[in-house]
Amino acid sequence: MSAAGDTRVHLDREHALKLLRQMKLIRRFEERSAELYGEQKIRGFLHLYIGEEANAVGVMQALTPEDAIVATYREHGHALARGLPATEVMAEMYGKASGSSRGRGGSMHIFDAGQRFYGGNAIVGGGLPLAVGLALADQMQQRNRVTCCFFGEGAAAEGEFHESLNLASLWKLPVLFVCENNRYAMGTALERSESETDFCRHATSYRIPAEAVDGMDVVAVESAARRAVQAIRNGGGPQFLENRTYRFRAHSMFDAELYREKAEVEMWKERCPIRRFHSWLIAAGVVHEVDVAALDRDIEGEVEAAVAFAEAAPWEPEADLLTDVMTPAATRGVA
């Protein structure tokens, strides 16, 4: 692991296994979630992070428990990489009271204030102003914290994107903006929706330092995140990463995926972040296949334990359904 103030990635055996394990845990958790969705154990919307694991895992290495995370509705990977227990995340997917949001958020609204994980936000771009607010609070309280905001490239078409970058730059706020550019805002190809497809240029137009990163390379992501976070902690104001990545699965479980060719998906799968990192570690002699096999067994056990926890977890009592539900005073008692 890197020492304080050191932005290099020290890829010793322990750290390498940590990165590989976290990516594999996210992958297996989501594969199992897709199976459970087919069994109607998980209902509603489900947006899988498969293919993008290197982004959440790499960025989280640069952050401390005191830093804040704001994520998108494709946030299972962010939550697990942050350290939320797989049991609580799976229970939340089931809508059970033992979930991280007491079963009220489901797949798109995973939340844990104790971990400073502030969602899971279903509105495209909705997390950006929240991140600016969290960073402003830290700045006003003179707390040396960073707020990391993940969002997809589709959010760049929203007004909140430009308003948030503008204010963060004006006020020199400690925000790390991480654009997970997977090339398709739902079913619309990037080139069809954006006149400027280089998102670093958007950031630099607001005088925010920006870097484009190979989002299929966990070490490249961690290295870039460490540089950006160190710059923020040194008083450099907001920083911007454009992580160029790709989702292997459809936008959601309801997506017929008619907007891209299967050959394109297969081409990107050749750059799978888990496969690439695994192969490199074996070739370099950092880890061995026996280590990876043990890792896989451990992960399988963790995921199945999470499923068992969710299956056994209680539903929220009907008597509690109106708890924390707010309504304007003028409408109370109105049918």
C-alpha positions as CSV (number, residue, x, y, z in Angstrom):
1,M,0.0,0.0,0.0
2,S,1.1,3.6,-0.6
3,A,2.3,5.6,2.3
4,A,0.7,8.9,3.2
5,G,1.6,11.5,0.6
6,D,2.8,8.9,-1.9
7,T,0.7,8.7,-5.0
8,R,2.4,5.6,-6.4
9,V,0.7,2.2,-6.4
10,H,2.9,-0.3,-4.4
11,L,1.7,-3.6,-6.0
12,D,2.9,-6.1,-3.5
13,R,1.2,-9.5,-3.1
14,E,-1.1,-8.3,-0.3
15,H,-2.4,-5.3,-2.3
16,A,-2.6,-7.2,-5.5
17,L,-4.8,-9.9,-3.9
18,K,-7.0,-7.2,-2.3
19,L,-7.6,-5.5,-5.7
20,L,-8.3,-8.8,-7.4
21,R,-10.6,-10.0,-4.6
22,Q,-12.7,-6.9,-4.6
23,M,-13.2,-6.9,-8.4
24,K,-14.1,-10.6,-8.3
25,L,-16.5,-10.1,-5.4
26,I,-18.3,-7.4,-7.3
27,R,-18.5,-9.6,-10.4
28,R,-19.8,-12.7,-8.6
29,F,-22.2,-10.7,-6.4
30,E,-23.7,-9.2,-9.6
31,E,-23.9,-12.4,-11.5
32,R,-25.7,-13.9,-8.5
33,S,-28.0,-10.9,-8.4
34,A,-28.9,-11.4,-12.1
35,E,-29.8,-15.0,-11.3
36,L,-32.0,-14.0,-8.3
37,Y,-33.7,-11.4,-10.5
38,G,-34.7,-14.1,-12.9
39,E,-36.1,-16.0,-9.9
40,Q,-38.1,-12.9,-8.9
41,K,-36.2,-12.7,-5.6
42,I,-35.0,-9.3,-6.5
43,R,-37.7,-7.0,-8.0
44,G,-37.9,-3.6,-9.6
45,F,-34.8,-2.1,-11.5
46,L,-31.4,-3.7,-11.6
47,H,-28.4,-2.1,-13.2
48,L,-25.3,-4.2,-13.3
49,Y,-21.7,-3.0,-13.0
50,I,-20.2,-6.0,-14.7
51,G,-17.2,-4.9,-16.8
52,E,-16.6,-1.7,-14.8
53,E,-15.3,-3.1,-11.6
54,A,-11.8,-1.6,-11.9
55,N,-13.2,1.9,-11.5
56,A,-14.9,1.5,-8.1
57,V,-12.1,-0.7,-6.8
58,G,-9.2,1.5,-8.1
59,V,-10.7,4.8,-6.9
60,M,-11.5,3.6,-3.4
61,Q,-7.9,2.8,-2.7
62,A,-7.1,6.5,-2.7
63,L,-9.8,7.4,-0.2
64,T,-10.0,7.2,3.6
65,P,-13.0,6.2,5.8
66,E,-13.5,9.9,6.5
67,D,-14.0,10.8,2.8
68,A,-17.5,10.7,1.4
69,I,-18.9,8.7,-1.6
70,V,-21.7,9.7,-3.8
71,A,-22.7,7.2,-6.5
72,T,-25.1,6.4,-9.3
73,Y,-28.0,3.9,-9.5
74,R,-25.3,1.4,-10.8
75,E,-23.8,1.4,-7.4
76,H,-23.5,-2.1,-6.1
77,G,-19.8,-2.2,-7.0
78,H,-19.2,1.1,-5.3
79,A,-20.9,0.0,-2.1
80,L,-19.0,-3.3,-1.9
81,A,-15.7,-1.6,-2.7
82,R,-16.4,0.9,0.0
83,G,-16.7,-1.9,2.5
84,L,-20.5,-2.2,3.0
85,P,-21.1,-5.8,4.0
86,A,-22.4,-8.0,1.1
87,T,-25.1,-9.3,3.5
88,E,-26.6,-5.9,4.0
89,V,-26.3,-5.0,0.3
90,M,-28.0,-8.2,-0.8
91,A,-30.7,-7.7,1.8
92,E,-31.3,-4.3,0.4
93,M,-31.7,-5.7,-3.0
94,Y,-34.3,-8.1,-1.6
95,G,-36.1,-5.1,0.0
96,K,-35.6,-6.6,3.5
97,A,-35.5,-4.6,6.7
98,S,-31.9,-5.8,7.4
99,G,-30.7,-4.0,4.3
100,S,-28.3,-1.0,4.3
101,S,-31.3,1.3,3.7
102,R,-33.8,-0.8,5.8
103,G,-35.2,-2.3,2.5
104,R,-36.5,1.1,1.4
105,G,-34.0,1.9,-1.3
106,G,-33.5,-1.3,-3.2
107,S,-30.9,-1.7,-5.9
108,M,-30.8,2.0,-6.9
109,H,-30.6,3.6,-3.4
110,I,-28.0,1.8,-1.3
111,F,-27.0,4.1,1.5
112,D,-24.8,3.9,4.7
113,A,-24.1,7.0,6.6
114,G,-21.7,5.2,8.9
115,Q,-19.5,4.4,5.9
116,R,-20.1,7.9,4.5
117,F,-21.7,6.3,1.5
118,Y,-24.4,8.7,0.4
119,G,-26.2,6.7,-2.3
120,G,-27.2,5.3,-4.8
121,N,-29.1,8.1,-6.7
122,A,-31.7,7.2,-9.3
123,I,-31.8,10.6,-11.0
124,V,-29.1,10.9,-13.7
125,G,-26.7,13.6,-12.5
126,G,-28.6,13.9,-9.2
127,G,-25.5,13.1,-7.1
128,L,-23.4,15.9,-8.5
129,P,-25.0,18.8,-6.5
130,L,-25.1,16.5,-3.4
131,A,-21.3,16.0,-3.7
132,V,-20.8,19.8,-4.0
133,G,-22.9,20.3,-0.8
134,L,-20.9,17.7,1.1
135,A,-17.6,19.2,0.1
136,L,-18.8,22.7,0.9
137,A,-19.8,21.5,4.4
138,D,-16.3,20.0,4.9
139,Q,-14.6,23.1,3.6
140,M,-16.7,25.4,6.0
141,Q,-15.9,23.1,8.9
142,Q,-12.2,23.0,7.9
143,R,-12.2,19.2,7.7
144,N,-9.5,17.7,5.5
145,R,-11.9,15.4,3.7
146,V,-12.5,14.6,0.0
147,T,-15.9,13.9,-1.5
148,C,-15.8,11.5,-4.4
149,C,-18.7,11.7,-6.9
150,F,-19.2,8.9,-9.5
151,F,-21.4,9.5,-12.5
152,G,-21.9,8.3,-16.0
153,E,-21.1,10.2,-19.2
154,G,-24.9,10.7,-19.7
155,A,-24.9,13.0,-16.7
156,A,-22.8,15.5,-18.7
157,A,-25.9,16.3,-20.7
158,E,-27.6,17.5,-17.6
159,G,-27.6,21.0,-16.2
160,E,-26.5,19.8,-12.8
161,F,-23.2,18.6,-14.3
162,H,-22.2,22.1,-15.4
163,E,-23.6,23.9,-12.4
164,S,-21.8,21.6,-10.0
165,L,-18.4,21.8,-11.8
166,N,-18.7,25.6,-12.0
167,L,-19.4,26.0,-8.3
168,A,-16.8,23.5,-7.2
169,S,-14.2,25.4,-9.3
170,L,-15.3,28.8,-8.1
171,W,-15.2,27.7,-4.4
172,K,-12.1,25.4,-4.7
173,L,-14.1,22.6,-3.2
174,P,-12.5,19.2,-2.3
175,V,-14.4,17.1,-4.8
176,L,-13.1,14.3,-7.0
177,F,-15.4,14.0,-10.0
178,V,-15.2,10.5,-11.5
179,C,-16.9,10.2,-14.9
180,E,-17.4,6.5,-15.7
181,N,-17.7,6.8,-19.4
182,N,-19.2,3.5,-20.6
183,R,-20.1,5.0,-24.0
184,Y,-23.8,4.5,-23.8
185,A,-26.2,6.7,-21.9
186,M,-28.9,4.0,-21.5
187,G,-29.2,3.1,-25.2
188,T,-27.8,6.2,-26.9
189,A,-24.2,6.0,-28.2
190,L,-22.0,8.8,-27.0
191,E,-21.3,10.2,-30.5
192,R,-25.1,10.6,-31.0
193,S,-25.7,12.6,-27.8
194,E,-22.6,14.7,-27.2
195,S,-21.0,17.2,-29.6
196,E,-17.9,17.1,-27.5
197,T,-17.0,13.5,-26.5
198,D,-13.8,14.3,-24.6
199,F,-15.1,15.0,-21.1
200,C,-11.8,16.2,-19.9
201,R,-12.3,19.2,-22.1
202,H,-15.6,19.9,-20.3
203,A,-13.8,19.9,-16.9
204,T,-10.9,22.1,-18.1
205,S,-13.4,24.6,-19.4
206,Y,-14.3,25.1,-15.8
207,R,-10.6,25.3,-14.9
208,I,-10.6,21.9,-13.2
209,P,-7.6,19.7,-13.8
210,A,-8.6,16.5,-15.6
211,E,-7.1,13.2,-16.7
212,A,-8.4,10.5,-19.0
213,V,-7.8,7.0,-17.6
214,D,-8.0,3.4,-18.9
215,G,-11.0,2.3,-16.9
216,M,-10.4,-1.3,-17.7
217,D,-7.0,-1.2,-15.8
218,V,-7.4,-1.2,-12.0
219,V,-3.8,-0.1,-11.4
220,A,-4.1,2.8,-13.8
221,V,-7.3,3.9,-12.1
222,E,-5.8,3.7,-8.6
223,S,-2.7,5.6,-9.7
224,A,-4.8,8.4,-11.3
225,A,-7.1,8.5,-8.2
226,R,-4.1,8.8,-5.9
227,R,-2.7,11.7,-7.8
228,A,-6.0,13.5,-7.9
229,V,-6.8,13.0,-4.3
230,Q,-3.4,14.1,-3.2
231,A,-3.8,17.3,-5.2
232,I,-7.2,17.9,-3.5
233,R,-5.7,17.4,-0.1
234,N,-2.9,19.8,-0.9
235,G,-5.4,22.6,-1.6
236,G,-5.6,22.2,-5.3
237,G,-9.4,22.3,-5.5
238,P,-11.6,19.9,-7.4
239,Q,-10.1,17.3,-9.8
240,F,-11.7,15.3,-12.6
241,L,-11.1,11.8,-13.9
242,E,-12.7,10.4,-17.1
243,N,-12.5,6.7,-16.7
244,R,-13.0,5.1,-20.1
245,T,-14.8,1.9,-19.4
246,Y,-17.5,-0.4,-20.7
247,R,-20.5,-2.4,-19.3
248,F,-20.7,-5.9,-20.6
249,R,-24.4,-6.3,-19.7
250,A,-27.4,-4.4,-20.9
251,H,-28.3,-1.0,-19.3
252,S,-30.8,-2.7,-17.1
253,M,-32.7,-6.0,-16.9
254,F,-35.4,-4.6,-19.1
255,D,-33.0,-3.5,-21.9
256,A,-33.3,-5.4,-25.2
257,E,-29.9,-4.0,-26.1
258,L,-30.6,-3.3,-29.7
259,Y,-28.3,-0.3,-30.0
260,R,-24.9,-2.0,-30.1
261,E,-23.4,-4.9,-32.0
262,K,-22.5,-8.1,-30.2
263,A,-19.1,-8.0,-31.8
264,E,-18.4,-4.7,-30.1
265,V,-19.3,-6.2,-26.7
266,E,-17.0,-9.2,-27.3
267,M,-14.2,-6.9,-28.3
268,W,-14.5,-5.1,-25.0
269,K,-14.7,-8.3,-23.1
270,E,-11.2,-9.1,-24.3
271,R,-10.1,-6.1,-22.1
272,C,-12.0,-7.5,-19.1
273,P,-10.4,-5.8,-16.1
274,I,-10.4,-8.9,-14.0
275,R,-9.0,-11.2,-16.7
276,R,-6.3,-8.7,-17.6
277,F,-5.2,-8.2,-14.0
278,H,-5.4,-11.9,-13.1
279,S,-3.2,-12.8,-16.2
280,W,-0.7,-10.1,-15.5
281,L,-0.3,-11.1,-11.8
282,I,0.3,-14.8,-12.8
283,A,2.7,-13.9,-15.5
284,A,4.7,-11.5,-13.2
285,G,4.7,-14.2,-10.4
286,V,3.0,-11.9,-7.9
287,V,0.4,-14.5,-7.2
288,H,-0.2,-18.1,-8.3
289,E,-3.2,-20.0,-9.5
290,V,-3.6,-21.7,-6.2
291,D,-4.1,-18.3,-4.6
292,V,-6.8,-17.3,-7.1
293,A,-8.6,-20.6,-6.6
294,A,-8.7,-20.0,-2.9
295,L,-9.9,-16.5,-3.5
296,D,-12.7,-17.7,-5.7
297,R,-13.8,-20.3,-3.1
298,D,-13.8,-17.6,-0.4
299,I,-15.9,-15.2,-2.6
300,E,-18.4,-17.9,-3.5
301,G,-18.9,-18.5,0.2
302,E,-19.3,-14.8,1.0
303,V,-21.9,-14.3,-1.8
304,E,-23.9,-17.4,-0.8
305,A,-23.8,-16.3,2.8
306,A,-25.2,-12.9,1.7
307,V,-28.0,-14.6,-0.2
308,A,-28.9,-16.8,2.8
309,F,-28.9,-13.7,5.0
310,A,-31.2,-11.9,2.6
311,E,-33.5,-14.9,2.4
312,A,-33.8,-15.1,6.2
313,A,-34.0,-11.4,6.9
314,P,-37.4,-10.0,8.0
315,W,-39.6,-7.7,6.0
316,E,-40.3,-4.2,7.5
317,P,-43.4,-4.4,9.7
318,E,-46.5,-2.8,8.2
319,A,-46.8,-0.6,11.3
320,D,-43.5,1.1,10.3
321,L,-44.3,1.9,6.7
322,L,-45.1,5.5,7.4
323,T,-42.0,6.1,9.6
324,D,-39.8,8.8,8.1
325,V,-42.3,9.6,5.4
326,M,-42.7,13.4,5.3
327,T,-45.6,15.4,3.9
328,P,-46.2,19.2,4.0
329,A,-48.4,20.3,6.9
330,A,-51.0,21.7,4.6
331,T,-51.7,18.3,3.1
332,R,-51.8,16.2,6.2
333,G,-55.1,14.4,6.6
334,V,-56.1,15.1,3.0
335,A,-57.2,12.0,1.2
